[in-house]
């Protein structure tokens, strides 16, 4: 889903790049920085998303970072991996391979939803590749999930995707896109008619790909498996191992990741700041890019101050907007 909420998304100036990592060529969108020498950043989208989900935020941060956003294997312009593995760990290693082959690490790492789980695992296992970590509604284990997230979880159940395909067959792309917007946005009414038409066209293109539903199903199953992992591979345990400074962003209107998880996240990540946006849904970086960009700048500024030997001690994690 190439979705943006308010102003029309600026388009990256450079053509999409391709970097072949083991088993899959990855498509990467770059937003030219406003000046040379800015630190690198990497943006990782969620389930059903693409690099375009980050365009608004990348534009707001063009004066702060040299931003690249990749399409995970099977999404956007990236084909599925040769081995068909679309688990959280496999997605993570694709991102690691990209960082190592491109030589861009360590980066300011951003992740939304599935991309948040991928980024959390990467930051825990490869701290050398991460400067800071910004997570927007990360898909960390929530048991039981909120009711509105169950249809997405059901994609992992054998037989359900085929039933879903039969139920939606013949429905106009505009209707199916509208359903996705209602699921992901806190207020879909902020999206104008032109953007809705663009989103419907992208949805139509995506669903015409022969592997689109299979990629969604395999990735959904990967999330479910990650939710059930125990021991060192447990995502919450890995969150506790992250040493990079972390910005957590949650929306009170999120229908996929409950804001209840905000408090647990702020306690799990040892060096974290928390921002809760009352009107945002699942894609706050698309709905409120200015606010997310501002919070990221504060994170970086706070990290720089804390790094000074004579500077003040790091602030305790802050919780804003929780009832």
Buried (B, 14 or more C-beta within 10 A) or exposed (E): BBBBBBEEBBEBEEEBBEBEBEBBBBBBBBBEBEEEEBBBBBBBBBBBBBBBBBBBBBBBBBEBBBBBBBBBBBBBBBBBBEEBBBBBBBBBBBBBBBBEEBEBBBBBBBBBBBBBBBBBBBBBBBBEBBBBBBBBBBBBBBEEBBEEBEBBBBBBEEEBBEEBEEEEEEEEBBEBBBEBBEBBBBBBEBBEEEBBEBBBBBBBEBBEEEEBBBBBBBBBBBBBBBBEBEEEBBBBBBBEBBEBBBBBBBBBBBBBBBBEBBBBBBBBBBBBBBBBBEBBBBBBBBBBBEBBBEBBBBBBEBBEEBEEEEEEEBEEBEBEBEE
